[in-house]
Amino acid sequence: MNRIVIATAAIFLTTPLAMAGPVDNACIRSERGAGQQALCRCVQQVADQTLSRSDQRLAASFFRDPHRAQVVRMSKRDSDNAFWSRYKRFAGAAEAYCR
């Protein structure tokens, strides 16, 4: 049993991820993310733990259109306010974890 766990962990830790997430892709394509693959990958890992896939797509859109973040932040819609609360938690966690 232990050998199976060790073999599985070794495969997982040495196999590159085949698919990057939406935040990682947007980060790498952004001006600040160019050449920062490790940072972008870290931010995606935090996004995977804290945001739904649809939240990740919306957050990724902020890389392409920063004004959209301001529109969502200032929105009076309950769904946008709920998203912004989740996004702030994600951003704080990413800042702390991905230094």
N, C-alpha and C positions, 0 to 999 in steps of 0.2 A: 504494500500500500504506500509506504513512504517513498519508494522509488518512482511510483506513478506520479505522486505529488511533485517530487523534485524534477522529474522529466517534464511535466506540464509547466511548471514554473520556469524552467530553463527555456522552453520553447517560447512561452509568452514574453519573457524578458529579452529575448534575442531576436524576435521577429518584428520587423518594422510594421507599423500600422498601415494597412492598405488604403484606408480611406481617412482623409483628414475631415474634420468637421467644418461647419460653416464659419465659425469664428476663426479657426486656424487658417482657412483659405482666404478669408477677407483680410486677416492680419498680414499674412505673407504678401498679399498683393498691394498692401498699403505702403505709403512712403516710409512710415516709421517701422514697418515690419520687414522691409527688404533686408535680407541678411540676418534676420533675427528668428530663424526657424525654431530654435530651442525655446525662446520666449513665447512665440506664437503657439507652439505645441503645448506649453505649460498652461497658457491661458485657455486653450481648448479643453484641457483636462479639467480645469476648474469649472468651465462652462458645462461640461458633461455631468458634473456632480451637482450643479446648482440651478441650471436652467433647463427647461423643456426644449425639445427640438425646435418648436415654433418660436420660443423666446430667443434661442440661439440665432435663428434666421433674422429676426428683427434686430438683435444686437449687432450681427454681422453687417447689416445694412448701414449702420452708423459709420463704419469705416469708409464706405463709398460716399455717403452723404451725411456729414456731421450735423448739418442743419436739421435733419430728421430727428436726431436725438433731442435737440432743443424743442422741436414741435411735440414730441411724445412727452417730454418732461413737463411742458407747460399745459398739456392737454387737461381738459376737465372731465374726460371720460373715465369712468371707474376702471375699465379694463387697462387703460394706459397707466393710470395711477398704480394699479396692482403690479403691472409689468415693471414700472420704474422702481418700485420697492424691491422687487426681486433682482432687478439689474444692479441696484446699488449694493445689495448684499454680494452679488457675484463680483462686482468691480472691487469691493473691499477685500474679498477673499483672494482674488487674483493678484491684487497688489501685495498682499501679505505673503502669499505662497510663491509667487513667481519672481521674486527679487533677484 
